[in-house]
Amino acid sequence: MRASLAIVTTVALLVAACAEPNATGTPQIKDITVFAAASLTDAFAQAGDRFAKTNTRVHFVFNFGSSSTLATQITNGAPADVYASADEANMEKIVDANLTDGRAQLFASNRLEIAVAAGNPKRIGGLADLARPDVVLVLAAPTVPAGKYALDALGKAGVTAKPVSQEVDVRAVLNKVSLGEADAGIVYVTDVRSAGARVTGVDIPEQHQVVARYPIAVIKDSKSAPLARGFVDYILSPAGQNVLTGFGFSKP
């Protein structure tokens, strides 16, 4: 299982009113380290870019991975300014450890979808087909929100399916399907959208759906607390919500 994907984005800005000047009077670049669920990769990268356009010069460090792994890293002392989880249970671990600066707030929701190989060559029509012996299925590990949600959905449908592997996060599931290493995987609707023509999505009916709700919080002792709070406020604002909607997320 691979480690969490770290994506570093550097953004140069024009407005520098809140930056600390160095000896030459040039505003210094400020860091914001954001630990966020893998399913937020594309949306948060764009949100960070747009946030930067109206704020100080900022160097975004995005650590994307499974919410459970990120929560463990934070509770073990990994430096982070913001944490955004794909479930409330992992955020509760951070809150219970008294590691948040203020309360966590819900900012988005997501739904499940079956990702299959482009064109759906195995003619997978629903959750029941994932138990077929000719279907190579991958899921996220049960400790990962997407993995837990997938098992909940299969349970609602009365389906017992045996994945050939349990992946570190939902993007790893998507990658296996898009690369042809698996016939199907249960991911989020936003993941299917992000993959474009590389995969085909198969809907999960309402009675078997599991809705993922995403909370976000500033981490206590953040070294860039004003900017961290500003980014959280942006995500919660109409502008930030529009970015998320554009990637397929729903209102919380």
C-alpha positions in Angstrom: 0.0 0.0 0.0 1.4 3.3 -1.0 1.9 6.3 1.2 -0.4 9.3 1.2 0.1 11.5 -1.9 1.7 14.8 -1.1 1.1 17.6 -3.6 2.9 20.9 -3.3 1.5 23.9 -5.0 3.3 27.2 -5.0 1.2 30.3 -5.8 2.6 33.8 -6.3 0.2 36.6 -5.3 -0.2 40.3 -5.9 -1.8 41.3 -2.6 0.6 41.2 0.3 -1.0 43.3 3.1 -0.8 40.5 5.7 2.6 39.1 4.8 5.6 39.6 7.0 8.3 41.6 5.3 11.9 40.4 5.3 14.9 42.7 5.7 14.5 44.0 2.2 10.9 44.9 2.7 9.7 42.1 0.3 6.7 40.2 1.7 7.7 36.6 2.7 5.9 33.6 1.4 3.7 32.0 4.1 3.0 28.3 4.3 -0.4 26.6 4.7 -0.1 22.9 5.2 -3.5 21.2 4.4 -4.1 17.6 5.3 -7.2 16.5 3.2 -9.0 13.4 2.1 -7.8 12.0 -1.2 -11.2 12.6 -2.9 -10.6 16.4 -2.4 -7.4 16.4 -4.5 -8.6 18.2 -7.5 -11.1 20.5 -5.8 -8.7 21.7 -3.1 -5.9 22.3 -5.6 -8.2 24.6 -7.5 -9.6 26.2 -4.3 -6.1 26.9 -3.0 -5.2 28.6 -6.3 -8.3 30.8 -6.2 -7.9 31.6 -2.5 -4.4 32.7 -3.2 -5.5 35.3 -5.7 -7.0 37.5 -3.0 -4.6 36.8 -0.1 -1.0 37.1 0.8 1.8 35.3 -0.9 1.3 31.7 0.1 3.0 28.3 -0.4 0.3 25.6 -0.2 1.5 22.2 1.0 -1.4 19.7 0.3 -1.1 16.3 1.9 -3.8 14.1 0.3 -4.5 10.6 1.6 -7.0 8.5 3.5 -8.7 10.5 6.3 -7.8 7.8 8.8 -4.1 7.9 8.0 -4.1 11.7 8.1 -5.8 11.8 11.4 -3.2 9.4 12.8 -0.4 11.6 11.5 -1.9 14.7 13.1 -2.5 13.0 16.5 1.1 11.8 16.3 2.4 15.3 15.9 2.7 15.9 12.2 2.6 19.6 11.5 -0.6 20.7 9.8 -2.6 23.9 9.6 -5.9 22.5 8.3 -7.5 19.1 8.3 -10.4 18.1 6.0 -11.8 14.6 6.4 -14.2 12.5 4.3 -16.0 11.4 7.4 -17.0 12.8 10.8 -15.5 9.9 12.7 -11.9 10.7 11.9 -12.5 14.4 12.6 -13.8 13.4 16.0 -10.5 11.8 16.8 -8.8 15.2 16.2 -11.5 17.0 18.2 -11.3 14.5 21.1 -7.5 14.9 21.2 -8.1 18.7 21.7 -6.1 19.4 18.5 -8.5 21.8 16.7 -8.6 25.6 16.9 -12.4 26.1 17.1 -15.0 23.7 16.0 -15.1 21.5 13.0 -17.6 22.5 10.3 -19.2 20.5 7.6 -18.5 21.9 4.1 -19.5 19.2 1.6 -21.0 15.8 1.0 -20.4 13.1 -1.6 -22.1 10.0 -2.9 -20.9 6.6 -4.0 -20.6 5.3 -7.5 -19.2 2.2 -9.1 -16.2 2.9 -11.3 -15.7 0.3 -14.1 -13.4 0.0 -17.0 -14.1 2.5 -19.8 -17.1 1.3 -21.9 -18.1 -1.2 -19.2 -16.9 -4.3 -21.0 -18.1 -6.6 -18.2 -21.6 -5.1 -18.4 -21.7 -4.4 -14.7 -25.2 -3.0 -13.9 -25.1 -2.7 -10.1 -23.8 -3.8 -6.8 -24.9 -7.4 -7.3 -22.6 -7.8 -10.3 -19.6 -7.0 -8.1 -20.0 -10.5 -6.6 -19.7 -12.2 -9.9 -16.6 -14.5 -10.2 -15.5 -12.9 -13.5 -15.4 -9.4 -12.0 -12.1 -8.3 -10.5 -13.1 -5.9 -7.7 -11.0 -3.5 -5.6 -12.2 -1.5 -2.6 -10.6 0.9 -0.2 -9.5 -0.6 3.1 -12.3 -0.8 5.7 -10.4 1.7 7.9 -10.7 4.2 5.1 -14.0 6.2 4.8 -14.5 5.1 1.2 -13.9 1.5 2.2 -16.3 1.6 5.1 -19.0 3.3 3.0 -18.5 0.7 0.2 -19.1 -2.1 2.7 -22.2 -0.3 4.1 -23.6 0.0 0.6 -22.9 -3.7 -0.3 -24.5 -4.6 3.0 -27.6 -2.6 2.2 -27.9 -4.4 -1.1 -27.3 -7.8 0.6 -24.2 -8.4 -1.6 -21.2 -10.3 -0.4 -18.3 -9.4 -2.6 -14.6 -10.3 -2.3 -12.2 -7.6 -3.4 -8.8 -8.8 -4.7 -7.2 -5.9 -2.8 -8.0 -3.3 -0.2 -6.4 0.0 -1.2 -4.9 2.8 0.9 -7.4 5.4 -0.3 -10.2 6.0 -2.8 -7.9 7.4 -5.5 -5.8 4.2 -5.4 -9.1 2.3 -6.1 -9.8 4.6 -9.0 -6.3 4.2 -10.4 -6.5 0.4 -10.4 -9.7 0.6 -12.4 -8.5 3.3 -14.8 -5.2 1.3 -15.4 -7.1 -1.9 -16.2 -5.8 -3.7 -13.1 -9.4 -4.2 -11.9 -12.8 -4.4 -13.5 -14.6 -2.4 -10.9 -14.3 -0.4 -7.6 -16.6 1.6 -5.4 -15.5 5.2 -5.3 -17.2 8.6 -5.0 -19.1 10.3 -7.8 -16.4 13.0 -7.8 -13.7 10.4 -8.5 -15.6 9.1 -11.5 -15.9 12.6 -12.8 -12.2 13.3 -12.2 -11.2 10.3 -14.3 -13.0 11.5 -17.4 -13.0 9.0 -20.2 -10.6 6.6 -18.4 -13.5 5.0 -16.5 -17.3 4.6 -16.8 -19.6 5.2 -13.8 -22.4 2.9 -12.8 -25.0 4.5 -10.5 -25.9 3.1 -7.1 -29.6 3.4 -6.3 -30.8 5.6 -3.5 -31.8 2.7 -1.2 -28.2 1.5 -1.2 -26.5 4.8 -1.1 -24.2 6.0 1.7 -23.7 9.8 1.9 -20.2 11.0 2.9 -20.1 14.2 4.9 -16.9 16.2 5.0 -15.8 18.4 8.0 -12.9 20.8 8.1 -11.1 22.5 10.9 -8.0 24.6 11.7 -5.4 22.7 13.7 -4.4 24.1 17.1 -0.9 25.6 17.2 -0.9 26.3 13.5 2.0 28.4 12.6 -0.1 30.2 9.9 -3.4 30.4 11.9 -4.8 33.5 10.2 -4.2 32.1 6.8 -5.5 28.7 7.8 -8.7 30.3 9.1 -8.9 32.3 6.0 -8.7 29.2 3.8 -11.4 27.4 5.9 -13.6 30.5 5.6 -13.1 30.4 1.8 -14.1 26.8 1.6 -17.3 27.6 3.5 -18.0 30.7 1.4 -20.2 30.8 -1.7 -17.0 31.0 -3.9 -15.5 28.0 -2.3 -18.7 26.1 -2.5 -18.9 26.8 -6.2 -15.5 25.3 -6.7 -16.6 22.1 -4.8 -19.9 21.9 -6.8 -17.9 22.2 -10.0 -16.1 18.9 -9.1 -19.3 17.1 -8.2 -19.6 17.6 -4.5 -22.9 18.4 -2.9 -23.9 20.8 -0.1 -23.2 19.4 3.4 
